[in-house]
Amino acid sequence: MCNTAHQIQSAEHLLDTEEITAENTAHTIKNTFTKRAERKAFTEEQMLHLIALHSPLEEKYRETLQCGDRVVECGGKYTGEIKYQTMYCQKRWCAVCVNRRISHLLDAYTPALDALTDPQLVTLTIPAVQITYKHITEAVDLMYYNFKRAKDRMRKRGYTLTGIRKLESNYNTIAKTANPHFHLIVEGAEEAEILQKYWLEYYPYASENAQNITPATEGTLFEIFKYQAKQVCKTGVFVAEHLDIIYQAFQDRRTLQSFGSFKKVTVEPQDALEEVYIHSQEIEPQEANIEPQKEEWEVLNVYYWRSHSYNWFNAQNKPLANTLTPDQTKYTRDLKRQRMQLLK
């Protein structure tokens, strides 16, 4: 269905670090669902392209298509508190779930990054490979093996490699190649240089210019957590077939891995069910001086996603999020226009 490439800009703007927290105002919740509406609309259109391929991941793509479709608004019987419940697919390619996961990972790993004294952002690439499941999986298996070799060699020389590693890939629609690569945060400039030296020994035909070492900054963790595969190539082209092959090759792989003393702090596991609350200070209790007791909840509204409106609506046709602007829906509309043309 998607044999032609479509010119769109990068969708990285769909990711942000602001997420719903335990304490919110009605205004912040509305704004957050507005951002989610933008991410959901774009992801939904991508899933329609990917589902049409009938790949082994079709069922999982369909699960993402229904991600966050239903938002239940509940009211507390005793406090009058309001909460919203939503179920999410938690798939790696879902922009909504990736954004939720980023917040969770930042909470877990920021203390470890803050503890480093000389953090370095390292990029390790390999020569491009054909976009086939076989070529990509074999290349990634070898990358994991060679990274372990380099780490073991450093250990024998008295260097302890500490940091975190993320596997990513982009693709080239003209050459029909993929470029799996590692982004890492490593403690120590000397360690980073030795690691890069060993890597180039294992991949003598890899471009030295494609390898990179720079000091890590405050936003480096966010950059590492963003995605496992770029939805569009460097020229801004989206090709569902190529993206699907990368997703298949990365399926069931642990793409994020810490090593050495770089450990995450204990945080609550992220559940597919999300419950968020309006700050209780904004709500007047229904009864004054009531005794503390277990809250009981009743459903006040159920909001359902409408694809053509890019929003959730309740039975009274009231929207949950703000209406998206034309700029916010541009990428989604571009993909939809391509899909409609292919259906003619």
N, C-alpha and C positions, 0 to 999 in steps of 0.2 A: 504493500500500500504506500510505502514511503520510499520509493525508488529514486525520487528526486530530492536534491538538497534545497533547503530553504534558508534564505539569508535573514538571520536575526542577530541581535546583539547578545552579549553575554548576560546570563540571568543571575549573576552573582549579587545583584542588587536585592534579590529576594531574601537574602540572608541578613540577619541583624542579630545583635546580642541582647536586645531588649526582649524579655519574656515575662509572662504572667508570673507573679510571685504570690506568696501566701497572703500578702496584704495589698489590696488594690482599691482604687476608686472606680465608680461606674465609668468614669471617663477613660481611665487607663485600660479597663477591660474592653471597652468599645474600640479603642485605638488598636489594641493588640489583635482583636479579631479582624480588624480591617487589614492589618498586615498579613494575617493568616489567610484571609480571603484572596489576597494577591498571590500568595505562594500556592494555595490550593488550586486556584484557577489554572495557573501555569503548569503545575504538576499533572492535573487532570487531563489537560490537552496532550501532554507528553504521553500519558498512559494510553490514551486512545490511539496514538500512533504506534506505540509498542505492542498493545494488545492485538492490533491488526496483523502483526507478524506471525502470530500463533507459535511463539517460541516456547521452550520448556518453562519459561518464567511467566507465561500468560496468566496463570491463576494468581500468582503473587502480584502482578500488575493490576489485576482486577480488584484485589484487596486494597491496593493503594487508591484505586479509583473511588472507593467508598470511604476513604479515610476522612474522619471528621465530618461526615455528612450530617450528623444529628447532634445538636447541642441541647441539653436539657437544663432548664432553669428551675431551681428548687428554692423554696423558702423555708426557713426554720420556724417551727411552731412556737417556740418559747422566746427566741431572741429576735426574730424577724430578719436574721441574717440571710443573705442570698448567696447561692453557689451555682456554678455551671459545671456540668459533667459532659465530657466528650471522650469518645474512643478513637484512638489513633492506630495506624497500621504499623508504625515503627520500622518501616523499610528504609534501607540506606539511600534509595533514590528519591524518596519523598521529601520535597523541600520543606513541608510543614514539620515533619518529624525530625529532619536534620537540624532544623532551627531549635526545636525543643531539646534535642540531644546535645547540641553545642553548649547550651546553658548548663546542662547537667555535667558535661565533661570539664567545662571551665571551673565549676565548683570543685570538681574532684582533683584536677591537676594543677591549678594555679598555685597552691602552696608549694608544690614540688618545684615549679619553675622559679618562684620567688626565692627558694633556698639555693639555687645555683648562683655561683659567683661570676662565671664567665660563659653564659649561655650563647651558643652559636647555632644559627639556622643553616642547615646543610641540605643541599639538593644533590642526589645521586641518580644519574640517568644511565640508560643503556641504549645501544643502537635500536632504531625503530624496528618493529616486527610486523608481520602481516596481521591484518585484523581477521584472525580465525581463532576459534576457541583453543585449538591445539597449540598454535604459536604463542598465544598470550599466556596460557597456563604453564607451558614449559618455560617460558621466559621468567615468569614470576617465581616459579619453583627454584630456578637457578639464582634469582636475586636473593631469595631468602637464604639459600645455601651459602652464597658468596658473602653475604653480610655476616653470617655466623663465622665463616672462615676469618674474615677481617677482624672481628671482635676477639676471636680466640688468639690470633696472632698478636694483637695489641696486649692482651692479658699476659701472654708469655714474655712480652718485653717490659712488663711492669705498668702498663697503662690500663686503668679500669674505665671502660666506656659507660657513661651514664647519660640517660636521656630518654627520648620517646621517638618512635618511628611511625610514619603513616605511608601507606601504599596508595598511589593515585595513578590515573592514566588519562591522557588526552588522545585525540586521534586526528589523522590527516585525511580529508576526504578525497584529495587528488591522488595521493600516493597509495591510499587505502592501507595505511599503516597505523599502528597504535604505539604509544610511547609510555609504557609503565615506568614509574620512577618513585623514588623515596624522597619524602621531606622529613627531616629529622631536626630535633633540638638536641644538641650535644654539649656537655659541659667541657669547656676548655678549647681554646683556639688551636693549640698544638694537637690535641686529640682529634679535632675535626680535620686538620690537614693530613694527619697520618691515615685516618679512615679514608679520605678521598684518594690518597696515594695508592693504598691497597686496592681500592675499588677500580681505579684505572689500570692497575696491573691485571685484574681479572677481566676487564673490558677494554682492551687496547684500542678497539675501533670506536669506542664511545667518544663523543665530542668533549674535549676539555672545557670548551666554552660553556657547555650545557651544565657542567658541574658548578656548584656555587657554594660559597661560605660567606656569611655575613653575620654580624652580631644580632642576636635575637632581641626583639623589642616587645613592648607591652602587648601588642596585637598579634604576636607570632603564633600563640596557641590557637587563636581564632582562625588564622589562615590555615593551620594544619588540620583543624577539625572540620573545615567547610564541606568537603565532599570527597567521594572516592573516585568519581569520574566526571570530568567536565561535560555538561550536556551539549555544549557547542564546541567546535574546534577553534583554533586561534583566529581564523578568518571570520568567525561568527556564523558558521554553517551548522545546522542541526540535521543529523542523519540517524534515524531511529535504528536501522539495521546495525550500524557500527556501535552505537551505545548499548544495544541489547547484547551483543557479543561480549563486550567488556563486562557488563553486569553478570553474564553467565560465568565468565572466567573468574570473577571475584566472588561469586556466590559461595557462602559458607567459609570464606577465608577470614582470618583475623587481620584486618587491614591496619589496626592501630595496636601498637605494642610498645610498652615501656621496658627499659632495661637498666641494669645497675641499681643505684639507690633512688632512682626517679620513681617514686611510688605515689599513687593517688591516695587521697584521704578518704575515709569512710563516709559515703553519702548514701542516702536512701535510694534503692534501685528505682529506676524510672519505669513506671507502669504504663500500660497502654491506656488505662483509664485515668483521665485527668480531672481533678476537682479543683476549681479555683473559686475564691471568695471575694466579695466586695468587702472592703475594710469595715469592720464592725462599728467603728466610730461614726460612720455615715448613716447608720441605721438606728432608729429609735426602737427600743424593746416594746413588744406588744403589751407587756404587763410590767408595771413598776414593782421593784423589790421582790421579784420572783426568786424562789429558792433554786440554786444551781441543780440542774438535772440533765439527764441525757437528752440531747436535742433530737427532735423528730422532724423529718423533712417531708414536704409535699411538693408535687410538681406544679409549677406555676405556668410554665411555657415550654413548648418543644419547638425548636427551630430546625428547619430542614434546608439543606443546601439546594440552591437553584443555579444550575450551571450557566444559563443564559443571562442571569442577573448578577453573577459573581457575588452572591451573598446568601445568608441564611434568613428564612422568614418563618414566623409563627402562623397560627391559624387565623389571626387577625391581619395578616399580611404586613406585620411590622418587621423591619429588618433588624438583624442583630448587629451588623457592622455598618460603618459609613459606606456610602456609595463610592466605588473606586473611580478614579479619574481616568480619562483616555490614556494618559501616559502609563498609569499603573497596569492597564490591561493590554498594552500594545503588543507585548511578546506573546501573550495568549492568543490574541486576535490574529496575529501573523501565522501562528501554527494552525489555528482553526481554518483560516483561509486556504492554507495549503491542503489540509485534509479534505475540505469541501471540493476543491478542484480535482483531487484524485478520485473522488466518489462520482464525478460526472461521467 
